[in-house]
């Protein structure tokens, strides 16, 4: 199996997703063993540094100003709060600290404040990642100059389904931000959300878009929709858990050198489902009791699961070669 391809077609990924389940997982585990350390999990922590009031209308998001979800709008956190959160992340075993702000795009003044936060997190010895919305090329360069390790900007879904989820920006806006980030020399964290009513072909379309990036995103977060009352997707149908595992496996096969992360939705997953995801090639998780504004498994539950599965938290900061 070649190390990396950038020409996966949607039809090829559809065929992958349609393989007999055991055959798919076998291929994924082979790719994982060839390109990733076995039985290692990278741990990231996520902090909302500016919550609510976002002008975007993403149908899944409780932070959108378009919906009434009971979420209170909050100002940007102060630096002491970020420092305390970073110190707690170190104590809990995280190696990467991610900060998210509910903006469509940051102003240059916003960026000044975030860059100070990045410096604080770096001082605690953690890798840094931020998700701030759309970036200009000059803003991406400023973040690179201050030493930011990763920028998260998800594609969310396929280009064809995207307009049913978001109307306040277009798919190309996301592609442009990813290009600015990559050209600035910042590593890319980019994935999507499953369970929004999309078809299997849409899920394949998302993976094909991700795998077309050259190089592939260093981190690929795969989120399971967290249904929040008050959002348009608050009553979305449940996604078959095995379909979620299939997408994890296809992500590992199509992007063998990427870290594939279980992100939002783990609170809804059984231990058995998570174990299948790890078998399918997931090797990173978000750790901590909340992900921005939604619940996440308690870290003691995570630690117990890792022990049961014989998985070691990777405390290093390097990407596999």
C-alpha positions as CSV (number, residue, x, y, z in Angstrom):
1,X,0.0,0.0,0.0
2,X,1.5,3.4,-1.0
3,X,2.3,5.7,1.9
4,X,0.2,8.6,0.6
5,X,-2.1,9.3,-2.2
6,X,-3.8,12.6,-3.1
7,X,-6.0,11.4,-5.9
8,X,-8.7,9.4,-4.1
9,X,-12.0,9.7,-5.9
10,X,-15.4,9.9,-4.2
11,X,-16.3,6.6,-5.8
12,X,-13.2,4.9,-4.5
13,X,-14.0,6.0,-1.0
14,X,-17.6,4.9,-1.4
15,X,-16.3,1.5,-2.3
16,X,-14.0,1.5,0.7
17,X,-16.9,2.3,3.0
18,X,-19.0,-0.5,1.4
19,X,-16.4,-3.2,2.1
20,X,-17.4,-6.1,4.4
21,X,-16.8,-4.6,7.9
22,X,-14.0,-7.0,8.9
23,X,-12.2,-6.5,5.5
24,X,-12.3,-2.7,6.0
25,X,-10.9,-2.9,9.5
26,X,-8.2,-5.3,8.4
27,X,-7.0,-2.9,5.7
28,X,-7.2,0.0,8.1
29,X,-5.2,-1.8,10.8
30,X,-2.6,-2.8,8.3
31,X,-2.2,0.9,7.2
32,X,-2.1,1.9,10.8
33,X,0.6,-0.6,11.8
34,X,2.7,0.4,8.8
35,X,2.6,4.2,9.3
36,X,1.8,4.8,13.0
37,X,3.1,3.6,16.4
38,X,0.9,0.7,17.6
39,X,-1.2,1.1,20.8
40,X,-0.4,4.8,21.3
41,X,-3.0,7.6,21.8
42,X,-2.2,11.3,21.5
43,X,-4.1,13.4,24.0
44,X,-5.4,16.9,23.3
45,X,-7.4,19.3,25.5
46,X,-9.8,21.9,24.1
47,X,-10.7,25.2,25.8
48,X,-13.3,27.7,24.6
49,X,-11.6,31.1,25.0
50,X,-14.6,33.1,23.6
51,X,-18.0,31.5,23.8
52,X,-21.3,32.3,21.9
53,X,-22.6,35.0,19.7
54,X,-21.1,33.7,16.5
55,X,-22.6,35.3,13.4
56,X,-22.3,32.1,11.4
57,X,-25.4,29.9,11.0
58,X,-23.9,26.4,11.2
59,X,-26.9,24.2,11.8
60,X,-25.1,22.0,14.4
61,X,-23.7,24.8,16.5
62,X,-25.1,26.0,19.9
63,X,-22.8,29.0,19.7
64,X,-24.5,30.5,16.7
65,X,-26.3,33.8,17.3
66,X,-29.0,32.6,15.0
67,X,-30.4,30.0,17.4
68,X,-31.8,30.0,20.9
69,X,-30.0,27.3,22.8
70,X,-29.7,28.8,26.3
71,X,-26.0,29.3,25.9
72,X,-24.8,32.6,27.4
73,X,-22.5,34.8,25.3
74,X,-19.1,35.3,27.1
75,X,-16.2,37.6,26.5
76,X,-12.7,36.5,25.6
77,X,-11.1,34.7,28.6
78,X,-8.3,36.5,30.5
79,X,-4.8,35.3,30.4
80,X,-4.8,33.9,33.9
81,X,-7.7,31.6,33.1
82,X,-5.9,30.3,30.1
83,X,-2.7,29.7,32.1
84,X,-4.6,27.7,34.8
85,X,-6.4,25.6,32.1
86,X,-3.1,24.9,30.4
87,X,-1.5,23.8,33.7
88,X,-4.5,21.5,34.3
89,X,-4.0,20.0,30.9
90,X,-0.4,19.2,31.6
91,X,-1.4,17.5,34.9
92,X,-4.0,15.4,33.1
93,X,-1.5,14.1,30.6
94,X,-2.3,16.2,27.5
95,X,0.4,17.0,25.0
96,X,-1.6,19.5,22.9
97,X,-3.7,22.5,24.0
98,X,-6.4,23.7,21.6
99,X,-8.2,27.0,22.0
100,X,-11.4,27.8,20.2
101,X,-13.2,31.2,19.7
102,X,-16.7,31.7,18.3
103,X,-15.8,34.1,15.6
104,X,-16.5,34.2,11.9
105,X,-13.0,35.7,11.5
106,X,-10.8,37.3,14.1
107,X,-9.9,41.0,13.9
108,X,-6.2,41.9,14.1
109,X,-6.9,43.1,17.7
110,X,-8.5,39.7,18.5
111,X,-5.3,38.1,17.1
112,X,-3.1,40.2,19.4
113,X,-4.9,38.7,22.4
114,X,-4.8,35.1,21.1
115,X,-1.1,35.4,20.4
116,X,-0.5,36.2,24.0
117,X,-2.5,33.1,25.0
118,X,-0.4,31.0,22.6
119,X,2.8,32.2,24.4
120,X,1.3,31.3,27.8
121,X,0.5,27.8,26.6
122,X,3.9,27.3,25.1
123,X,5.5,28.3,28.4
124,X,3.7,25.3,29.9
125,X,5.4,23.0,27.5
126,X,2.3,22.1,25.4
127,X,1.8,22.1,21.7
128,X,-0.6,24.8,20.6
129,X,-3.6,24.8,18.3
130,X,-6.3,27.4,17.8
131,X,-9.5,27.6,15.8
132,X,-10.7,31.1,15.2
133,X,-12.6,31.0,12.0
134,X,-11.5,32.3,8.6
135,X,-8.0,33.8,8.4
136,X,-6.3,36.0,5.8
137,X,-2.8,35.2,4.6
138,X,-1.3,37.9,6.7
139,X,-3.1,36.7,9.9
140,X,-1.9,33.2,9.3
141,X,1.6,34.5,8.9
142,X,1.3,36.3,12.2
143,X,0.3,33.1,14.0
144,X,3.2,31.3,12.3
145,X,5.6,33.9,13.5
146,X,4.5,33.5,17.1
147,X,5.2,29.7,16.9
148,X,1.6,28.3,16.6
149,X,1.9,24.6,15.9
150,X,-1.6,23.8,14.5
151,X,-4.6,25.6,13.1
152,X,-7.9,23.8,13.2
153,X,-10.4,24.6,10.4
154,X,-12.8,21.8,9.6
155,X,-14.5,21.2,6.2
156,X,-17.5,19.8,8.1
157,X,-18.9,17.7,5.2
158,X,-18.8,17.2,1.4
159,X,-19.0,20.2,-0.9
160,X,-22.4,19.0,-2.2
161,X,-24.0,18.8,1.3
162,X,-22.3,21.9,2.7
163,X,-25.0,24.3,1.6
164,X,-27.7,22.4,3.6
165,X,-25.7,23.0,6.8
166,X,-24.2,26.5,6.4
167,X,-25.3,29.5,4.4
168,X,-23.1,32.3,5.8
169,X,-20.0,31.2,4.1
170,X,-19.1,29.0,1.1
171,X,-16.9,25.9,0.9
172,X,-14.2,27.8,-0.9
173,X,-13.8,30.1,2.1
174,X,-12.7,27.1,4.1
175,X,-10.4,25.9,1.4
176,X,-8.8,29.4,1.2
177,X,-8.2,29.5,5.0
178,X,-6.5,26.1,4.9
179,X,-4.3,27.3,2.0
180,X,-3.3,30.4,4.0
181,X,-2.4,28.3,7.0
182,X,-0.4,25.8,5.0
183,X,1.5,28.5,3.1
184,X,2.4,30.1,6.4
185,X,4.0,26.9,7.5
186,X,1.5,26.0,10.2
187,X,0.4,22.3,10.5
188,X,-3.2,21.7,9.7
189,X,-5.9,20.1,11.8
190,X,-9.0,19.5,9.5
191,X,-11.8,17.1,9.7
192,X,-15.6,17.0,9.7
193,X,-18.9,16.0,11.4
194,X,-20.9,12.9,10.9
195,X,-24.6,12.4,11.6
196,X,-26.0,15.6,10.2
197,X,-28.3,13.8,7.8
198,X,-25.7,13.4,5.1
199,X,-25.5,10.3,2.8
200,X,-22.7,7.8,2.7
201,X,-21.6,9.5,-0.5
202,X,-21.3,12.8,1.3
203,X,-19.2,11.1,4.0
204,X,-17.0,9.7,1.2
205,X,-16.9,13.2,-0.4
206,X,-15.6,14.7,2.9
207,X,-12.8,12.1,3.1
208,X,-11.9,12.6,-0.6
209,X,-11.6,16.4,0.0
210,X,-9.4,15.9,3.1
211,X,-7.2,13.3,1.3
212,X,-6.8,15.6,-1.7
213,X,-4.8,18.1,0.5
214,X,-1.1,17.8,-0.2
215,X,0.3,17.1,2.3
216,X,-2.6,15.5,4.2
217,X,-3.8,17.3,7.3
218,X,-1.5,16.3,10.2
219,X,-4.6,15.9,12.4
220,X,-8.0,14.7,11.2
221,X,-10.7,15.2,13.8
222,X,-13.8,13.1,13.1
223,X,-16.8,14.4,15.1
224,X,-20.1,12.7,15.8
225,X,-22.9,15.3,15.8
226,X,-23.9,16.5,19.3
227,X,-27.5,17.2,19.0
228,X,-28.4,20.5,20.8
229,X,-31.9,21.6,21.4
230,X,-32.6,24.9,19.6
231,X,-30.3,24.2,16.7
232,X,-31.8,23.0,13.3
233,X,-30.1,19.6,13.9
234,X,-31.3,19.2,17.4
235,X,-33.6,16.3,16.5
236,X,-31.3,14.7,13.8
237,X,-31.5,10.9,13.5
238,X,-28.8,8.8,15.2
239,X,-26.0,7.6,13.0
240,X,-25.3,3.9,12.9
241,X,-22.3,3.5,15.2
242,X,-20.7,1.0,12.8
243,X,-21.0,3.6,10.0
244,X,-19.0,6.0,12.2
245,X,-16.3,3.3,12.6
246,X,-16.3,2.7,8.9
247,X,-15.4,6.4,8.3
248,X,-12.6,6.2,10.9
249,X,-11.2,3.2,9.0
250,X,-11.5,4.9,5.6
251,X,-9.8,8.0,7.0
252,X,-6.9,5.8,8.2
253,X,-6.6,4.1,4.8
254,X,-6.8,7.3,2.8
255,X,-4.6,9.4,5.1
256,X,-2.2,6.8,6.7
257,X,0.3,9.3,8.2
258,X,-2.3,11.6,9.8
259,X,-3.4,11.5,13.4
260,X,-7.1,10.5,13.3
261,X,-8.9,12.0,16.3
262,X,-12.1,11.0,18.0
263,X,-13.5,14.4,18.8
264,X,-17.0,15.6,19.7
265,X,-19.6,12.9,20.4
266,X,-17.5,10.5,22.5
267,X,-19.9,11.1,25.4
268,X,-22.5,9.3,23.3
269,X,-20.1,6.4,22.4
270,X,-19.9,3.1,24.3
271,X,-16.5,1.8,25.3
272,X,-17.0,-0.9,22.8
273,X,-17.6,1.6,20.0
274,X,-14.5,3.5,20.9
275,X,-12.5,0.3,21.0
276,X,-13.6,-0.4,17.4
277,X,-12.6,3.1,16.4
278,X,-9.1,2.6,17.9
279,X,-8.9,-0.8,16.0
280,X,-9.9,1.1,12.8
281,X,-7.0,3.5,13.2
282,X,-8.1,6.4,15.5
283,X,-5.0,7.4,17.5
284,X,-5.9,10.7,19.1
285,X,-8.7,12.0,21.4
286,X,-9.8,15.2,23.0
287,X,-9.6,14.8,26.7
288,X,-11.5,16.7,29.5
289,X,-15.0,17.1,30.7
290,X,-16.1,19.6,28.0
291,X,-15.4,20.3,24.3
292,X,-16.1,24.0,23.9
293,X,-19.7,23.8,25.1
294,X,-20.7,20.1,24.9
295,X,-20.0,17.2,27.3
296,X,-17.0,14.9,26.9
297,X,-16.1,11.7,28.9
298,X,-14.5,12.2,32.3
299,X,-10.8,11.8,32.1
300,X,-10.8,9.0,34.7
301,X,-13.2,7.0,32.5
302,X,-10.8,7.6,29.6
303,X,-7.8,6.5,31.6
304,X,-9.7,3.3,32.6
305,X,-10.6,2.6,29.0
306,X,-7.0,3.1,27.8
307,X,-5.8,0.7,30.5
308,X,-8.3,-1.9,29.6
309,X,-7.3,-1.7,25.9
310,X,-3.5,-1.5,26.6
311,X,-3.2,1.9,25.0
312,X,-0.4,4.3,26.1
313,X,-0.9,8.1,26.1
314,X,1.9,9.5,23.9
315,X,3.5,12.3,25.8
316,X,5.8,13.2,22.9
317,X,5.3,16.1,20.5
318,X,6.4,14.7,17.2
319,X,4.5,13.5,14.3
320,X,5.1,10.0,13.0
321,X,7.2,9.9,9.9
